[in-house]
Amino acid sequence: MVSTHFGEHYPAGEHHPAGEQRPVARACSRLAVAVARLEEAVEAALGNGGGARDDADLQAAREEAMSLRAAHQAVSERLDSAIERLRALLNE
């Protein structure tokens, strides 16, 4: 017997009523549709002819990353300094 997610049982190899798919078949169909939609989205994103725009977006992202690294470094140095001062005060 093969169990469906609705609790109905069919002997292995027996066909389900017309129009009813097995849960695995339904899942495979949904997966195929999802993959097709993802492929279309990727193609649309890559095929938009936005080369210059993509380059500008990439450059802006790089500049933001550099700015964030600099801010991180400054904050890190300040925290290290504050920790050292606290340690010195605790050791007095």
N, CA and C atoms as a LAMMPS dump frame, in Angstrom:
ITEM: TIMESTEP
0
ITEM: NUMBER OF ATOMS
276
ITEM: BOX BOUNDS ff ff ff
-5.0000000000000000e+02 5.0000000000000000e+02
-5.0000000000000000e+02 5.0000000000000000e+02
-5.0000000000000000e+02 5.0000000000000000e+02
ITEM: ATOMS id mol type element x y z
1 1 1 N 0.824 -1.185 0
2 1 2 C 0 0 0
3 1 3 C 0.87 1.251 0
4 2 1 N 0.447 2.26 -0.727
5 2 2 C 1.107 3.549 -0.763
6 2 3 C 0.15 4.55 -0.131
7 3 1 N 0.655 5.325 0.813
8 3 2 C -0.189 6.288 1.503
9 3 3 C -0.026 7.655 0.863
10 4 1 N -1.122 8.353 0.662
11 4 2 C -1.064 9.736 0.198
12 4 3 C -1.101 10.622 1.417
13 5 1 N -0.836 11.909 1.24
14 5 2 C -0.848 12.797 2.393
15 5 3 C -2.274 13.043 2.906
16 6 1 N -3.28 12.575 2.182
17 6 2 C -4.657 12.732 2.624
18 6 3 C -5.119 11.516 3.42
19 7 1 N -4.211 10.546 3.625
20 7 2 C -4.561 9.367 4.395
21 7 3 C -5.212 8.282 3.561
22 8 1 N -5.334 8.478 2.25
23 8 2 C -5.911 7.451 1.394
24 8 3 C -4.804 6.473 1.035
25 9 1 N -5.161 5.233 0.854
26 9 2 C -4.161 4.217 0.546
27 9 3 C -4.477 3.575 -0.799
28 10 1 N -3.424 3.411 -1.598
29 10 2 C -3.546 2.746 -2.88
30 10 3 C -2.476 1.678 -2.938
31 11 1 N -2.782 0.511 -3.468
32 11 2 C -1.745 -0.506 -3.616
33 11 3 C -0.638 0.022 -4.516
34 12 1 N 0.601 -0.366 -4.218
35 12 2 C 1.74 0.08 -5.016
36 12 3 C 1.485 -0.255 -6.476
37 13 1 N 1.731 0.723 -7.342
38 13 2 C 1.566 0.519 -8.77
39 13 3 C 0.159 0.796 -9.267
40 14 1 N -0.813 0.903 -8.377
41 14 2 C -2.186 1.178 -8.794
42 14 3 C -2.327 2.661 -9.105
43 15 1 N -3.075 2.957 -10.146
44 15 2 C -3.254 4.348 -10.548
45 15 3 C -4.236 5.054 -9.629
46 16 1 N -3.97 6.317 -9.409
47 16 2 C -4.85 7.143 -8.603
48 16 3 C -6.023 7.596 -9.446
49 17 1 N -7.094 8.027 -8.812
50 17 2 C -8.242 8.531 -9.58
51 17 3 C -7.817 9.633 -10.542
52 18 1 N -8.561 9.775 -11.606
53 18 2 C -8.241 10.754 -12.646
54 18 3 C -8.059 12.136 -12.043
55 19 1 N -7.003 12.815 -12.485
56 19 2 C -6.75 14.176 -12.052
57 19 3 C -5.985 14.281 -10.749
58 20 1 N -5.848 13.188 -10.025
59 20 2 C -5.14 13.233 -8.744
60 20 3 C -3.699 12.777 -8.958
61 21 1 N -2.776 13.558 -8.469
62 21 2 C -1.369 13.206 -8.581
63 21 3 C -0.865 12.744 -7.229
64 22 1 N 0.17 11.952 -7.264
65 22 2 C 0.817 11.56 -6.016
66 22 3 C 1.51 12.784 -5.431
67 23 1 N 1.679 12.833 -4.112
68 23 2 C 2.341 13.981 -3.487
69 23 3 C 3.735 14.239 -4.061
70 24 1 N 4.488 13.192 -4.354
71 24 2 C 5.829 13.378 -4.906
72 24 3 C 5.747 13.986 -6.296
73 25 1 N 4.794 13.544 -7.082
74 25 2 C 4.628 14.098 -8.43
75 25 3 C 4.24 15.567 -8.36
76 26 1 N 3.349 15.891 -7.411
77 26 2 C 2.97 17.302 -7.249
78 26 3 C 4.168 18.138 -6.829
79 27 1 N 4.962 17.606 -5.899
80 27 2 C 6.145 18.332 -5.437
81 27 3 C 7.133 18.53 -6.581
82 28 1 N 7.321 17.5 -7.397
83 28 2 C 8.228 17.62 -8.549
84 28 3 C 7.721 18.654 -9.542
85 29 1 N 6.425 18.682 -9.751
86 29 2 C 5.849 19.683 -10.659
87 29 3 C 6.066 21.085 -10.124
88 30 1 N 5.819 21.273 -8.818
89 30 2 C 6.029 22.596 -8.22
90 30 3 C 7.499 22.988 -8.289
91 31 1 N 8.386 22.023 -8.059
92 31 2 C 9.819 22.299 -8.134
93 31 3 C 10.214 22.711 -9.55
94 32 1 N 9.709 22.011 -10.544
95 32 2 C 10.027 22.346 -11.93
96 32 3 C 9.556 23.753 -12.273
97 33 1 N 8.363 24.116 -11.808
98 33 2 C 7.843 25.461 -12.058
99 33 3 C 8.714 26.497 -11.36
100 34 1 N 9.112 26.217 -10.109
101 34 2 C 9.945 27.164 -9.356
102 34 3 C 11.303 27.348 -10.028
103 35 1 N 11.904 26.247 -10.484
104 35 2 C 13.2 26.341 -11.161
105 35 3 C 13.071 27.144 -12.449
106 36 1 N 12.016 26.911 -13.191
107 36 2 C 11.795 27.66 -14.435
108 36 3 C 11.65 29.154 -14.138
109 37 1 N 10.92 29.481 -13.076
110 37 2 C 10.748 30.9 -12.712
111 37 3 C 12.079 31.516 -12.3
112 38 1 N 12.889 30.772 -11.559
113 38 2 C 14.206 31.275 -11.165
114 38 3 C 15.095 31.505 -12.385
115 39 1 N 15.073 30.556 -13.31
116 39 2 C 15.871 30.705 -14.526
117 39 3 C 15.439 31.938 -15.314
118 40 1 N 14.133 32.155 -15.403
119 40 2 C 13.634 33.345 -16.101
120 40 3 C 14.082 34.62 -15.399
121 41 1 N 14.043 34.612 -14.071
122 41 2 C 14.451 35.795 -13.308
123 41 3 C 15.938 36.084 -13.507
124 42 1 N 16.753 35.03 -13.52
125 42 2 C 18.188 35.211 -13.733
126 42 3 C 18.453 35.749 -15.131
127 43 1 N 17.789 35.161 -16.111
128 43 2 C 17.967 35.633 -17.481
129 43 3 C 17.531 37.087 -17.624
130 44 1 N 16.427 37.439 -16.992
131 44 2 C 15.944 38.821 -17.063
132 44 3 C 16.935 39.765 -16.395
133 45 1 N 17.483 39.347 -15.269
134 45 2 C 18.43 40.199 -14.555
135 45 3 C 19.728 40.358 -15.332
136 46 1 N 20.186 39.292 -15.95
137 46 2 C 21.437 39.354 -16.702
138 46 3 C 21.254 39.945 -18.086
139 47 1 N 20.075 39.8 -18.628
140 47 2 C 19.832 40.248 -19.995
141 47 3 C 19.21 41.622 -20.092
142 48 1 N 19.203 42.376 -18.997
143 48 2 C 18.565 43.694 -19.002
144 48 3 C 19.371 44.742 -19.74
145 49 1 N 20.565 44.407 -20.19
146 49 2 C 21.379 45.398 -20.87
147 49 3 C 21.827 46.495 -19.936
148 50 1 N 21.845 46.224 -18.669
149 50 2 C 22.214 47.227 -17.68
150 50 3 C 23.681 47.162 -17.331
151 51 1 N 24.532 46.896 -18.314
152 51 2 C 25.957 46.763 -18.06
153 51 3 C 26.559 47.963 -17.363
154 52 1 N 26.309 49.162 -17.87
155 52 2 C 26.851 50.377 -17.263
156 52 3 C 26.236 50.593 -15.886
157 53 1 N 24.947 50.319 -15.795
158 53 2 C 24.282 50.464 -14.497
159 53 3 C 24.842 49.461 -13.508
160 54 1 N 25.052 48.221 -13.959
161 54 2 C 25.618 47.197 -13.094
162 54 3 C 27.018 47.591 -12.639
163 55 1 N 27.818 48.155 -13.551
164 55 2 C 29.162 48.603 -13.196
165 55 3 C 29.101 49.722 -12.158
166 56 1 N 28.164 50.637 -12.331
167 56 2 C 28.009 51.735 -11.374
168 56 3 C 27.546 51.213 -10.025
169 57 1 N 26.624 50.253 -10.033
170 57 2 C 26.16 49.658 -8.783
171 57 3 C 27.295 48.928 -8.08
172 58 1 N 28.097 48.22 -8.861
173 58 2 C 29.236 47.495 -8.295
174 58 3 C 30.242 48.468 -7.687
175 59 1 N 30.523 49.549 -8.384
176 59 2 C 31.462 50.547 -7.873
177 59 3 C 30.93 51.187 -6.592
178 60 1 N 29.644 51.494 -6.571
179 60 2 C 29.031 52.074 -5.373
180 60 3 C 29.107 51.103 -4.203
181 61 1 N 28.893 49.83 -4.47
182 61 2 C 28.975 48.82 -3.413
183 61 3 C 30.403 48.701 -2.89
184 62 1 N 31.38 48.77 -3.795
185 62 2 C 32.784 48.71 -3.369
186 62 3 C 33.143 49.917 -2.5
187 63 1 N 32.687 51.092 -2.91
188 63 2 C 32.966 52.306 -2.13
189 63 3 C 32.313 52.228 -0.755
190 64 1 N 31.091 51.72 -0.703
191 64 2 C 30.416 51.572 0.583
192 64 3 C 31.157 50.571 1.468
193 65 1 N 31.631 49.483 0.877
194 65 2 C 32.384 48.482 1.639
195 65 3 C 33.665 49.095 2.2
196 66 1 N 34.368 49.902 1.397
197 66 2 C 35.591 50.553 1.882
198 66 3 C 35.271 51.504 3.031
199 67 1 N 34.186 52.255 2.898
200 67 2 C 33.772 53.181 3.949
201 67 3 C 33.428 52.424 5.229
202 68 1 N 32.721 51.318 5.09
203 68 2 C 32.364 50.516 6.261
204 68 3 C 33.6 49.902 6.911
205 69 1 N 34.557 49.472 6.1
206 69 2 C 35.808 48.932 6.669
207 69 3 C 36.537 49.997 7.474
208 70 1 N 36.593 51.219 6.95
209 70 2 C 37.257 52.313 7.659
210 70 3 C 36.533 52.613 8.968
211 71 1 N 35.219 52.653 8.946
212 71 2 C 34.446 52.905 10.16
213 71 3 C 34.651 51.776 11.161
214 72 1 N 34.667 50.541 10.673
215 72 2 C 34.909 49.386 11.542
216 72 3 C 36.27 49.49 12.21
217 73 1 N 37.27 49.866 11.455
218 73 2 C 38.624 50.001 11.992
219 73 3 C 38.665 51.076 13.084
220 74 1 N 38.038 52.209 12.829
221 74 2 C 38.021 53.302 13.812
222 74 3 C 37.31 52.871 15.089
223 75 1 N 36.173 52.231 14.955
224 75 2 C 35.422 51.774 16.13
225 75 3 C 36.22 50.719 16.884
226 76 1 N 36.847 49.823 16.157
227 76 2 C 37.652 48.776 16.778
228 76 3 C 38.794 49.379 17.596
229 77 1 N 39.461 50.374 17.034
230 77 2 C 40.566 51.019 17.749
231 77 3 C 40.062 51.726 19.004
232 78 1 N 38.921 52.387 18.905
233 78 2 C 38.351 53.078 20.072
234 78 3 C 37.969 52.08 21.163
235 79 1 N 37.371 50.962 20.766
236 79 2 C 37 49.948 21.739
237 79 3 C 38.24 49.353 22.412
238 80 1 N 39.268 49.064 21.623
239 80 2 C 40.504 48.533 22.191
240 80 3 C 41.089 49.507 23.203
241 81 1 N 41.065 50.784 22.859
242 81 2 C 41.59 51.811 23.761
243 81 3 C 40.766 51.865 25.051
244 82 1 N 39.449 51.829 24.926
245 82 2 C 38.577 51.873 26.097
246 82 3 C 38.784 50.645 26.977
247 83 1 N 38.952 49.494 26.379
248 83 2 C 39.193 48.261 27.134
249 83 3 C 40.506 48.359 27.898
250 84 1 N 41.534 48.864 27.245
251 84 2 C 42.832 49.009 27.911
252 84 3 C 42.732 49.981 29.097
253 85 1 N 42.026 51.097 28.919
254 85 2 C 41.838 52.033 30.017
255 85 3 C 41.094 51.415 31.18
256 86 1 N 40.055 50.648 30.867
257 86 2 C 39.3 49.962 31.93
258 86 3 C 40.174 48.952 32.677
259 87 1 N 40.972 48.215 31.938
260 87 2 C 41.88 47.245 32.574
261 87 3 C 42.86 47.961 33.498
262 88 1 N 43.372 49.094 33.017
263 88 2 C 44.332 49.855 33.823
264 88 3 C 43.658 50.356 35.108
265 89 1 N 42.41 50.828 34.991
266 89 2 C 41.689 51.314 36.176
267 89 3 C 41.398 50.173 37.159
268 90 1 N 41.067 49.007 36.644
269 90 2 C 40.764 47.875 37.503
270 90 3 C 42.01 47.341 38.22
271 91 1 N 43.163 47.507 37.604
272 91 2 C 44.418 47.021 38.186
273 91 3 C 45 48 39.211
274 92 1 N 44.483 49.205 39.338
275 92 2 C 45.008 50.198 40.282
276 92 3 C 44.603 49.895 41.683
